[in-house]
Amino acid sequence: MRQTISAQNAPAAIGPYCHAKLAGGLLFTSGQLGLDPATGELREGVEAQARQSLENLGAVLSAAGMSYGDVVKTTVFLANMEDFGAVNAVYAGYFPDDPPARSCVAVKTLPKGGLVEIEIVAAQG
């Protein structure tokens, strides 16, 4: 059984997809840019976008009845790998103990000219 998760406190999807799917106790999210949910605009700078991306993911987790502690895997997409350290500093604040497995890749471009996009997989219980 699959369940679509929509979070009111996360920005609306900018394409034909949903915030997340819950299937078999696993939550798979779409990538979240650093979009302000109130305005739909990107935050200014990579640190602010990383923080907003993680806040948006927090809203999706909450809508699914989960928290950051349930996250088992993340994928971070960077428009510039030189931002790795700055994003790491923000990221560490959301996963201070027992962080999830993570991949980080540089991409040519991100939607809306974003600097960072993050997606997660979380497990219930």
N, CA, C and O atoms as a MOPAC input file, in Angstrom:
PM7 MOZYME 1SCF
protein

 N      0.84300 1    -1.19000 1     0.00000 1
 C      0.00000 1     0.00000 1     0.00000 1
 C      0.88500 1     1.24900 1     0.00000 1
 O      1.80800 1     1.36900 1     0.80600 1
 N      0.59600 1     2.15700 1    -0.89600 1
 C      1.33200 1     3.42000 1    -0.98000 1
 C      0.41700 1     4.56400 1    -0.58700 1
 O     -0.77100 1     4.57500 1    -0.91000 1
 N      0.99300 1     5.52400 1     0.11600 1
 C      0.23800 1     6.69600 1     0.54800 1
 C      0.97900 1     7.95000 1     0.10700 1
 O      2.18200 1     8.07300 1     0.33600 1
 N      0.27600 1     8.87100 1    -0.51800 1
 C      0.85500 1    10.14600 1    -0.90800 1
 C      0.87000 1    11.07400 1     0.29500 1
 O     -0.13000 1    11.20700 1     1.00100 1
 N      2.01300 1    11.71800 1     0.52400 1
 C      2.16400 1    12.65900 1     1.63100 1
 C      2.27800 1    14.06500 1     1.05600 1
 O      3.12200 1    14.33100 1     0.20000 1
 N      1.42500 1    14.95700 1     1.53200 1
 C      1.49200 1    16.37100 1     1.16300 1
 C      1.65400 1    17.17800 1     2.44000 1
 O      0.92900 1    16.96700 1     3.41200 1
 N      2.58700 1    18.08200 1     2.43600 1
 C      2.85700 1    18.90400 1     3.61600 1
 C      2.42400 1    20.33400 1     3.34700 1
 O      2.86100 1    20.94900 1     2.37400 1
 N      1.57300 1    20.86000 1     4.20100 1
 C      1.09600 1    22.23200 1     4.03100 1
 C      2.19900 1    23.25800 1     4.27400 1
 O      2.14800 1    24.36200 1     3.73100 1
 N      3.20300 1    22.90100 1     5.09200 1
 C      4.26600 1    23.85000 1     5.43200 1
 C      5.50000 1    23.71200 1     4.55500 1
 O      6.56700 1    24.22200 1     4.89500 1
 N      5.35800 1    23.02700 1     3.43400 1
 C      6.43500 1    22.92500 1     2.45300 1
 C      5.94400 1    23.55800 1     1.15400 1
 O      4.73900 1    23.60300 1     0.90500 1
 N      6.86300 1    24.04600 1     0.32500 1
 C      6.42400 1    24.67000 1    -0.92400 1
 C      5.72800 1    23.66700 1    -1.83900 1
 O      6.02300 1    22.47200 1    -1.81000 1
 N      4.82700 1    24.15600 1    -2.62500 1
 C      4.12600 1    23.30700 1    -3.58800 1
 C      5.12400 1    22.76400 1    -4.60500 1
 O      6.12500 1    23.40700 1    -4.91900 1
 N      4.83700 1    21.58800 1    -5.10400 1
 C      5.67600 1    20.98400 1    -6.13800 1
 C      5.71200 1    21.89500 1    -7.36800 1
 O      4.71500 1    22.52800 1    -7.71500 1
 N      6.87400 1    21.94800 1    -8.01900 1
 C      6.99800 1    22.78600 1    -9.21300 1
 C      6.88700 1    21.94700 1   -10.48300 1
 O      7.22700 1    22.40600 1   -11.57300 1
 N      6.41300 1    20.72600 1   -10.33200 1
 C      6.23700 1    19.82800 1   -11.46100 1
 C      5.19300 1    18.77800 1   -11.12500 1
 O      4.53500 1    18.86700 1   -10.08900 1
 N      5.03400 1    17.78400 1   -11.99000 1
 C      4.02200 1    16.74900 1   -11.78700 1
 C      4.50200 1    15.64900 1   -10.82300 1
 O      4.73600 1    14.51100 1   -11.23100 1
 N      4.64000 1    16.00500 1    -9.55800 1
 C      5.06700 1    15.05800 1    -8.52900 1
 C      4.51400 1    15.50100 1    -7.18700 1
 O      3.95300 1    16.59000 1    -7.06500 1
 N      4.67400 1    14.65000 1    -6.17800 1
 C      4.18700 1    14.95400 1    -4.83500 1
 C      5.37400 1    15.13300 1    -3.89100 1
 O      6.51700 1    14.86700 1    -4.26300 1
 N      5.09700 1    15.58200 1    -2.67700 1
 C      6.16000 1    15.75200 1    -1.69300 1
 C      6.82900 1    14.43100 1    -1.34700 1
 O      8.05400 1    14.35100 1    -1.24800 1
 N      6.00500 1    13.38200 1    -1.16100 1
 C      6.57800 1    12.10700 1    -0.72600 1
 C      5.58100 1    10.98000 1    -0.90400 1
 O      4.37900 1    11.19500 1    -1.06100 1
 N      6.12400 1     9.76100 1    -0.87400 1
 C      5.31200 1     8.54300 1    -0.87300 1
 C      5.75100 1     7.69700 1     0.31100 1
 O      6.94400 1     7.52000 1     0.55800 1
 N      4.77000 1     7.17700 1     1.03800 1
 C      5.01100 1     6.25700 1     2.13500 1
 C      4.61400 1     4.87600 1     1.64900 1
 O      3.47800 1     4.65800 1     1.22800 1
 N      5.55600 1     3.94700 1     1.71000 1
 C      5.30600 1     2.59300 1     1.22300 1
 C      6.05100 1     1.60300 1     2.10800 1
 O      7.26900 1     1.69100 1     2.25800 1
 N      5.32200 1     0.66700 1     2.69100 1
 C      5.95900 1    -0.36200 1     3.50400 1
 C      6.76300 1     0.19000 1     4.66400 1
 O      7.79700 1    -0.37400 1     5.02200 1
 N      6.30900 1     1.28100 1     5.25400 1
 C      7.02000 1     1.88000 1     6.38300 1
 C      8.18300 1     2.76300 1     5.99700 1
 O      8.84900 1     3.32300 1     6.86800 1
 N      8.44500 1     2.90200 1     4.69000 1
 C      9.51700 1     3.77600 1     4.21600 1
 C      8.92900 1     5.01400 1     3.56300 1
 O      7.96200 1     4.92900 1     2.80700 1
 N      9.51500 1     6.16100 1     3.85800 1
 C      9.11000 1     7.42600 1     3.27000 1
 C     10.16900 1     7.84900 1     2.26900 1
 O     11.34300 1     7.98000 1     2.61600 1
 N      9.75900 1     8.06100 1     1.03500 1
 C     10.63500 1     8.51800 1    -0.03400 1
 C     10.18800 1     9.92700 1    -0.41400 1
 O      9.05400 1    10.12100 1    -0.85200 1
 N     11.06900 1    10.90900 1    -0.24800 1
 C     10.67400 1    12.28100 1    -0.56900 1
 C     11.18000 1    12.69400 1    -1.93700 1
 O     12.14500 1    12.13700 1    -2.46000 1
 N     10.51300 1    13.67400 1    -2.49900 1
 C     11.06100 1    14.35100 1    -3.66800 1
 C     12.16900 1    15.27000 1    -3.16700 1
 O     12.23900 1    15.56800 1    -1.97400 1
 N     13.01300 1    15.70800 1    -4.05400 1
 C     14.04900 1    16.65400 1    -3.66000 1
 C     13.41900 1    17.97600 1    -3.26600 1
 O     12.45300 1    18.42700 1    -3.88100 1
 N     13.97500 1    18.58800 1    -2.23600 1
 C     13.48200 1    19.88200 1    -1.78100 1
 C     14.55600 1    20.93300 1    -2.01100 1
 O     15.68500 1    20.81400 1    -1.53400 1
 N     14.18100 1    21.95000 1    -2.74400 1
 C     15.03600 1    23.11700 1    -2.92800 1
 C     14.89200 1    24.01500 1    -1.71200 1
 O     14.06500 1    23.75800 1    -0.83700 1
 N     15.67900 1    25.04400 1    -1.65800 1
 C     15.59100 1    26.01000 1    -0.57300 1
 C     14.54700 1    27.07400 1    -0.84100 1
 O     14.82300 1    28.26800 1    -0.72500 1
 N     13.33800 1    26.63900 1    -1.20200 1
 C     12.23900 1    27.56200 1    -1.50800 1
 C     11.48000 1    27.94100 1    -0.24200 1
 O     11.11700 1    27.07700 1     0.55500 1
 N     11.24800 1    29.20600 1    -0.06800 1
 C     10.41200 1    29.69100 1     1.02000 1
 C      8.97800 1    29.25600 1     0.72600 1
 O      8.44000 1    29.61300 1    -0.32200 1
 N      8.33700 1    28.48800 1     1.62800 1
 C      6.98400 1    28.01600 1     1.34300 1
 C      5.95100 1    29.14300 1     1.21400 1
 O      4.93300 1    28.97700 1     0.54300 1
 N      6.21100 1    30.27500 1     1.85000 1
 C      5.25800 1    31.38900 1     1.80600 1
 C      5.29900 1    32.13000 1     0.47500 1
 O      4.26700 1    32.58400 1    -0.01800 1
 N      6.50300 1    32.25500 1    -0.11200 1
 C      6.64200 1    33.05300 1    -1.32800 1
 C      6.94100 1    32.22500 1    -2.57700 1
 O      6.71300 1    32.68700 1    -3.69600 1
 N      7.45000 1    31.00500 1    -2.39200 1
 C      7.85500 1    30.18700 1    -3.52700 1
 C      9.18100 1    30.61800 1    -4.12100 1
 O      9.58800 1    30.11500 1    -5.16900 1
 N      9.85500 1    31.54300 1    -3.46300 1
 C     11.14600 1    32.05200 1    -3.94600 1
 C     12.29600 1    31.37600 1    -3.21200 1
 O     12.16500 1    30.97900 1    -2.05400 1
 N     13.43000 1    31.25300 1    -3.90800 1
 C     14.63000 1    30.69800 1    -3.29100 1
 C     15.18000 1    31.64800 1    -2.23900 1
 O     15.18000 1    32.86500 1    -2.42300 1
 N     15.64700 1    31.08300 1    -1.14100 1
 C     16.37600 1    31.87100 1    -0.15200 1
 C     17.68900 1    32.32700 1    -0.77900 1
 O     18.13900 1    31.76200 1    -1.77600 1
 N     18.29200 1    33.34100 1    -0.19300 1
 C     19.53100 1    33.92500 1    -0.72300 1
 C     20.74300 1    33.22900 1    -0.12600 1
 O     20.91300 1    33.22400 1     1.09300 1
 N     21.58800 1    32.64000 1    -0.96700 1
 C     22.82500 1    32.01800 1    -0.52200 1
 C     22.67400 1    30.53300 1    -0.24200 1
 O     21.58200 1    30.05200 1     0.06000 1
 N     23.78800 1    29.81200 1    -0.34500 1
 C     23.74100 1    28.36300 1    -0.22300 1
 C     23.38300 1    27.90000 1     1.19000 1
 O     22.65100 1    26.92200 1     1.34600 1
 N     23.88700 1    28.58800 1     2.22600 1
 C     23.55000 1    28.17700 1     3.59000 1
 C     22.05400 1    28.34200 1     3.84700 1
 O     21.42000 1    27.44800 1     4.40900 1
 N     21.49700 1    29.45900 1     3.44700 1
 C     20.06400 1    29.70100 1     3.64800 1
 C     19.22700 1    28.71300 1     2.84100 1
 O     18.19000 1    28.24900 1     3.31500 1
 N     19.66400 1    28.39000 1     1.63500 1
 C     18.92800 1    27.41300 1     0.83100 1
 C     19.02600 1    26.01700 1     1.44600 1
 O     18.03800 1    25.28300 1     1.45400 1
 N     20.19200 1    25.63900 1     1.95800 1
 C     20.34100 1    24.33200 1     2.60500 1
 C     19.43300 1    24.25200 1     3.83300 1
 O     18.74200 1    23.25300 1     4.03400 1
 N     19.43500 1    25.28900 1     4.64100 1
 C     18.59100 1    25.32800 1     5.84100 1
 C     17.11300 1    25.22200 1     5.45600 1
 O     16.36100 1    24.46400 1     6.06800 1
 N     16.70300 1    25.98100 1     4.44400 1
 C     15.29800 1    25.95400 1     4.03900 1
 C     14.92600 1    24.60200 1     3.44600 1
 O     13.83100 1    24.09900 1     3.69400 1
 N     15.81700 1    24.01500 1     2.67200 1
 C     15.57600 1    22.67800 1     2.12600 1
 C     15.32600 1    21.68900 1     3.25200 1
 O     14.38700 1    20.89600 1     3.18800 1
 N     16.16200 1    21.72900 1     4.28300 1
 C     16.00000 1    20.81000 1     5.41500 1
 C     14.74100 1    21.12700 1     6.22300 1
 O     14.09900 1    20.21200 1     6.73900 1
 N     14.38400 1    22.39000 1     6.34100 1
 C     13.13400 1    22.75400 1     7.01000 1
 C     11.93200 1    22.23700 1     6.21600 1
 O     10.96600 1    21.74100 1     6.79700 1
 N     11.99700 1    22.35400 1     4.89300 1
 C     10.92000 1    21.83500 1     4.04700 1
 C     10.80200 1    20.32400 1     4.21200 1
 O      9.69500 1    19.78900 1     4.28200 1
 N     11.93800 1    19.63800 1     4.27400 1
 C     11.91800 1    18.19000 1     4.50100 1
 C     11.35300 1    17.87300 1     5.88400 1
 O     10.64900 1    16.87700 1     6.05200 1
 N     11.65500 1    18.70400 1     6.86000 1
 C     11.07800 1    18.52400 1     8.19500 1
 C      9.56300 1    18.60700 1     8.16900 1
 O      8.88700 1    17.85900 1     8.87500 1
 N      9.02500 1    19.51200 1     7.36100 1
 C      7.56800 1    19.63000 1     7.22700 1
 C      6.98300 1    18.37600 1     6.58900 1
 O      5.90900 1    17.92200 1     6.98400 1
 N      7.68200 1    17.81400 1     5.60400 1
 C      7.21900 1    16.58100 1     4.96200 1
 C      7.28600 1    15.42300 1     5.95700 1
 O      6.35100 1    14.62700 1     6.04900 1
 N      8.38000 1    15.32900 1     6.69300 1
 C      8.50000 1    14.28700 1     7.72100 1
 C      7.35800 1    14.39100 1     8.73000 1
 O      6.73800 1    13.38700 1     9.07900 1
 N      7.08800 1    15.59300 1     9.19100 1
 C      6.01700 1    15.81600 1    10.16600 1
 C      4.66200 1    15.39400 1     9.60700 1
 O      3.86400 1    14.77200 1    10.30800 1
 N      4.40400 1    15.73000 1     8.35000 1
 C      3.13400 1    15.35700 1     7.71800 1
 C      2.97000 1    13.83900 1     7.63900 1
 O      1.85200 1    13.32800 1     7.58000 1
 N      4.10100 1    13.12400 1     7.63800 1
 C      4.08100 1    11.65300 1     7.59000 1
 C      4.15700 1    11.04500 1     8.98700 1
 O      4.21400 1     9.82400 1     9.12700 1
 N      4.15700 1    11.89700 1    10.03500 1
 C      4.25700 1    11.41100 1    11.40300 1
 C      5.66100 1    10.96000 1    11.77400 1
 O      5.83200 1    10.07600 1    12.61300 1
 N      6.66600 1    11.56600 1    11.14900 1
 C      8.06100 1    11.19300 1    11.36800 1
 C      8.87900 1    12.41600 1    11.76400 1
 O      8.36900 1    13.53500 1    11.81700 1
 N     10.17300 1    12.17400 1    12.04300 1
 C     11.08100 1    13.25900 1    12.40600 1
 C     12.44400 1    13.01200 1    11.75400 1
 O     12.65800 1    11.99100 1    11.10100 1
 N     13.35600 1    13.96200 1    11.94400 1
 C     14.71300 1    13.81500 1    11.39200 1
 C     15.38300 1    12.53800 1    11.91000 1
 O     16.20700 1    11.94900 1    11.21000 1
 N     15.04300 1    12.11000 1    13.11000 1
 C     15.61100 1    10.89400 1    13.67900 1
 C     15.23400 1     9.63100 1    12.92400 1
 O     15.87600 1     8.59500 1    13.09200 1
 N     14.20100 1     9.70300 1    12.09400 1
 C     13.75900 1     8.55800 1    11.30200 1
 C     14.46000 1     8.47500 1     9.94600 1
 O     14.28000 1     7.50200 1     9.21400 1
 N     15.24900 1     9.48200 1     9.61100 1
 C     15.91000 1     9.53000 1     8.30200 1
 C     17.06400 1     8.53300 1     8.27200 1
 O     17.92900 1     8.53900 1     9.14800 1
 N     17.06100 1     7.67500 1     7.24800 1
 C     18.11700 1     6.66700 1     7.11700 1
 C     19.06000 1     6.94300 1     5.94300 1
 O     20.17200 1     6.41400 1     5.90900 1
 N     18.62700 1     7.76900 1     4.97700 1
 C     19.45000 1     8.05600 1     3.79400 1
 C     19.09600 1     9.41600 1     3.24500 1
 O     17.92000 1     9.77400 1     3.16800 1
 N     20.10100 1    10.17400 1     2.86300 1
 C     19.87300 1    11.45000 1     2.18200 1
 C     20.71500 1    11.49300 1     0.91900 1
 O     21.74600 1    10.83000 1     0.80800 1
 N     20.25000 1    12.28500 1    -0.01800 1
 C     21.04000 1    12.61100 1    -1.19600 1
 C     21.04600 1    14.12600 1    -1.30500 1
 O     19.99500 1    14.76800 1    -1.31200 1
 N     22.23900 1    14.68400 1    -1.39000 1
 C     22.41700 1    16.13100 1    -1.50700 1
 C     22.94000 1    16.41900 1    -2.90700 1
 O     23.93200 1    15.83800 1    -3.34400 1
 N     22.26800 1    17.31300 1    -3.59400 1
 C     22.66800 1    17.74100 1    -4.93300 1
 C     23.17800 1    19.17800 1    -4.83200 1
 O     22.47000 1    20.05900 1    -4.34400 1
 N     24.39700 1    19.41200 1    -5.29000 1
 C     24.99200 1    20.74600 1    -5.23700 1
 C     25.25200 1    21.26200 1    -6.64800 1
 O     25.73200 1    20.52800 1    -7.51200 1
 N     24.92900 1    22.52600 1    -6.86800 1
 C     25.25100 1    23.15700 1    -8.14900 1
 C     26.74500 1    23.45300 1    -8.23700 1
 O     27.28700 1    23.61100 1    -9.33100 1
 N     27.41200 1    23.52700 1    -7.08100 1
 C     28.84700 1    23.80900 1    -7.04800 1
 C     29.45900 1    23.03300 1    -5.88800 1
 O     29.13000 1    23.30300 1    -4.73300 1
 N     30.33700 1    22.08100 1    -6.16500 1
 C     30.93100 1    21.25900 1    -5.11800 1
 C     31.77200 1    22.08400 1    -4.14700 1
 O     32.08600 1    21.61100 1    -3.05400 1
 N     32.13900 1    23.29200 1    -4.52100 1
 C     32.85700 1    24.17000 1    -3.59100 1
 C     31.98000 1    24.57300 1    -2.40600 1
 O     32.49400 1    25.07200 1    -1.40500 1
 N     30.66900 1    24.36400 1    -2.50100 1
 C     29.74800 1    24.66600 1    -1.40600 1
 C     29.61400 1    23.50500 1    -0.41400 1
 O     28.84100 1    23.59300 1     0.54000 1
 N     30.35900 1    22.42100 1    -0.63600 1
 C     30.27000 1    21.21300 1     0.19000 1
 C     30.43400 1    21.53400 1     1.67800 1
 O     29.61400 1    21.10200 1     2.48900 1
 N     31.46600 1    22.27700 1     2.05000 1
 C     31.72800 1    22.60000 1     3.44900 1
 C     30.61800 1    23.42600 1     4.07800 1
 O     30.20300 1    23.15700 1     5.20500 1
 N     30.14000 1    24.42300 1     3.36100 1
 C     29.07900 1    25.28500 1     3.88600 1
 C     27.78300 1    24.49400 1     4.10200 1
 O     27.09900 1    24.67800 1     5.10900 1
 N     27.45700 1    23.62400 1     3.16000 1
 C     26.24200 1    22.81000 1     3.29000 1
 C     26.41900 1    21.79800 1     4.42300 1
 O     25.48000 1    21.55300 1     5.18100 1
 N     27.60800 1    21.21100 1     4.54700 1
 C     27.88300 1    20.28000 1     5.64000 1
 C     27.63900 1    20.92500 1     6.99700 1
 O     27.07300 1    20.30000 1     7.89400 1
 N     28.06500 1    22.17200 1     7.14700 1
 C     27.89800 1    22.86700 1     8.42700 1
 C     26.42300 1    23.00700 1     8.78600 1
 O     26.04600 1    22.81100 1     9.94200 1
 N     25.59600 1    23.34100 1     7.81800 1
 C     24.15000 1    23.45300 1     8.05500 1
 C     23.56200 1    22.07100 1     8.31500 1
 O     22.81200 1    21.87800 1     9.27200 1
 N     23.89800 1    21.12700 1     7.47400 1
 C     23.37700 1    19.75800 1     7.53900 1
 C     23.64800 1    19.12200 1     8.90400 1
 O     22.77600 1    18.46400 1     9.47200 1
 N     24.84800 1    19.32200 1     9.42000 1
 C     25.23000 1    18.72700 1    10.70700 1
 C     24.30500 1    19.16900 1    11.83500 1
 O     24.09500 1    18.41900 1    12.78700 1
 N     23.75800 1    20.35900 1    11.74400 1
 C     22.83900 1    20.84300 1    12.77300 1
 C     21.51300 1    20.09800 1    12.80500 1
 O     20.83300 1    20.09800 1    13.83100 1
 N     21.14000 1    19.47400 1    11.71900 1
 C     19.88400 1    18.72800 1    11.64900 1
 C     20.07000 1    17.25300 1    11.99000 1
 O     19.10400 1    16.56800 1    12.32700 1
 N     21.29800 1    16.76500 1    11.90500 1
 C     21.60600 1    15.36500 1    12.18400 1
 C     22.83500 1    15.28700 1    13.09900 1
 O     23.86500 1    14.74400 1    12.70100 1
 N     22.73400 1    15.82900 1    14.32900 1
 C     23.91800 1    15.91200 1    15.19500 1
 C     24.39300 1    14.55900 1    15.72900 1
 O     25.58900 1    14.37000 1    15.95400 1
 N     23.48400 1    13.63400 1    15.93100 1
 C     23.82700 1    12.31700 1    16.47900 1
 C     23.36700 1    11.24000 1    15.51600 1
 O     22.26200 1    11.31100 1    14.97800 1
 N     24.20100 1    10.25500 1    15.30200 1
 C     23.86200 1     9.11800 1    14.45300 1
 C     23.27600 1     9.56800 1    13.11300 1
 O     22.13300 1     9.23800 1    12.79500 1
 N     24.05900 1    10.32600 1    12.32000 1
 C     23.53900 1    10.84500 1    11.04500 1
 C     23.21300 1     9.72300 1    10.06700 1
 O     23.76700 1     8.62800 1    10.16400 1
 N     22.32000 1     9.99600 1     9.13400 1
 C     21.96200 1     8.99200 1     8.13000 1
 C     23.08100 1     8.79200 1     7.11600 1
 O     24.00400 1     9.60100 1     7.02100 1
 N     22.98400 1     7.70600 1     6.36300 1
 C     23.86600 1     7.51900 1     5.22000 1
 C     23.59400 1     8.66600 1     4.24500 1
 O     22.47300 1     9.16800 1     4.16900 1
 N     24.61800 1     9.07700 1     3.50500 1
 C     24.42500 1    10.22400 1     2.61700 1
 C     25.28200 1    10.09900 1     1.37300 1
 O     26.41400 1     9.61700 1     1.41800 1
 N     24.72300 1    10.53900 1     0.27300 1
 C     25.46600 1    10.75100 1    -0.96100 1
 C     25.41300 1    12.24000 1    -1.26200 1
 O     24.42400 1    12.90500 1    -0.95400 1
 N     26.46100 1    12.75800 1    -1.85500 1
 C     26.48900 1    14.16200 1    -2.25700 1
 C     27.08900 1    14.21900 1    -3.65100 1
 O     28.19700 1    13.73200 1    -3.87700 1
 N     26.36600 1    14.80700 1    -4.57300 1
 C     26.82700 1    14.88700 1    -5.94700 1
 C     26.69900 1    16.31300 1    -6.47800 1
 O     25.80500 1    17.06500 1    -6.08900 1
 N     27.60600 1    16.65400 1    -7.36300 1
 C     27.52200 1    17.93400 1    -8.06100 1
 C     26.71600 1    17.71400 1    -9.33300 1
 O     26.88000 1    16.70700 1   -10.02100 1
 N     25.85800 1    18.65400 1    -9.62900 1
 C     25.03100 1    18.59200 1   -10.83100 1
 C     25.25500 1    19.87000 1   -11.63900 1
 O     25.69500 1    20.88800 1   -11.10600 1
 N     24.95100 1    19.79900 1   -12.90600 1
 C     25.17100 1    20.95800 1   -13.76400 1
 C     24.26600 1    22.12400 1   -13.36300 1
 O     24.72800 1    23.25200 1   -13.19700 1
 N     22.98000 1    21.83900 1   -13.21000 1
 C     22.02600 1    22.87000 1   -12.78300 1
 C     20.92300 1    22.22500 1   -11.96100 1
 O     20.68400 1    21.02000 1   -12.04400 1
 N     20.26000 1    23.04700 1   -11.17100 1
 C     19.09600 1    22.62600 1   -10.39800 1
 C     17.89800 1    23.48300 1   -10.81500 1
 O     18.07700 1    24.59300 1   -11.31600 1
 N     16.68500 1    22.97800 1   -10.61200 1
 C     15.50800 1    23.76900 1   -10.96800 1
 C     15.53700 1    25.15100 1   -10.30600 1
 O     16.02700 1    25.32100 1    -9.18900 1
 N     15.00200 1    26.11600 1   -11.02500 1
 C     14.87700 1    27.49800 1   -10.55400 1
 C     16.21800 1    28.14900 1   -10.22600 1
 O     16.25400 1    29.19100 1    -9.57100 1
 N     17.32100 1    27.54500 1   -10.67300 1
 C     18.63700 1    28.10600 1   -10.37600 1
 C     19.08300 1    27.85400 1    -8.94500 1
 O     19.93600 1    28.57200 1    -8.42200 1
 N     18.51000 1    26.83900 1    -8.30900 1
 C     18.86500 1    26.51600 1    -6.93000 1
 C     20.33600 1    26.14700 1    -6.78900 1
 O     20.98700 1    25.72700 1    -7.74600 1
 N     20.83800 1    26.31300 1    -5.57300 1
 C     22.22100 1    25.98700 1    -5.26800 1
 C     22.35200 1    24.62600 1    -4.61000 1
 O     23.41200 1    24.00300 1    -4.68100 1
 N     21.28500 1    24.15500 1    -3.96500 1
 C     21.29000 1    22.87200 1    -3.27000 1
 C     19.87700 1    22.29100 1    -3.28300 1
 O     18.88700 1    23.01800 1    -3.19500 1
 N     19.81000 1    20.98100 1    -3.39400 1
 C     18.53700 1    20.25100 1    -3.31000 1
 C     18.81700 1    18.99300 1    -2.50100 1
 O     19.85300 1    18.35400 1    -2.68800 1
 N     17.91000 1    18.63500 1    -1.61100 1
 C     18.12100 1    17.47600 1    -0.74700 1
 C     16.87700 1    16.60500 1    -0.78900 1
 O     15.75400 1    17.10800 1    -0.75400 1
 N     17.08700 1    15.27700 1    -0.86500 1
 C     15.99300 1    14.30700 1    -0.76400 1
 C     16.34600 1    13.30800 1     0.33000 1
 O     17.51700 1    13.12100 1     0.66000 1
 N     15.32600 1    12.67100 1     0.88600 1
 C     15.56700 1    11.74000 1     1.98700 1
 C     14.74700 1    10.47000 1     1.82200 1
 O     13.75200 1    10.42000 1     1.10000 1
 N     15.21500 1     9.44400 1     2.52900 1
 C     14.46300 1     8.22000 1     2.76400 1
 C     14.40900 1     8.06300 1     4.27300 1
 O     15.44000 1     8.14500 1     4.94100 1
 N     13.23100 1     7.84100 1     4.81400 1
 C     13.06100 1     7.66300 1     6.26400 1
 C     12.29800 1     6.38100 1     6.52200 1
 O     11.52700 1     5.92300 1     5.67900 1
 N     12.51800 1     5.80500 1     7.69800 1
 C     11.87200 1     4.54800 1     8.06400 1
 C     11.06300 1     4.74100 1     9.34600 1
 O     11.56400 1     5.30600 1    10.31800 1
 N      9.82700 1     4.28000 1     9.34900 1
 C      8.98700 1     4.37400 1    10.53600 1
 C      9.50900 1     3.42700 1    11.60700 1
 O      9.94400 1     2.30900 1    11.33000 1
 N      9.44900 1     3.92500 1    12.86100 1
 C      9.80500 1     3.07200 1    13.99800 1
 C     11.22600 1     2.98000 1    14.13600 1
 O     11.71700 1     2.30400 1    15.04000 1

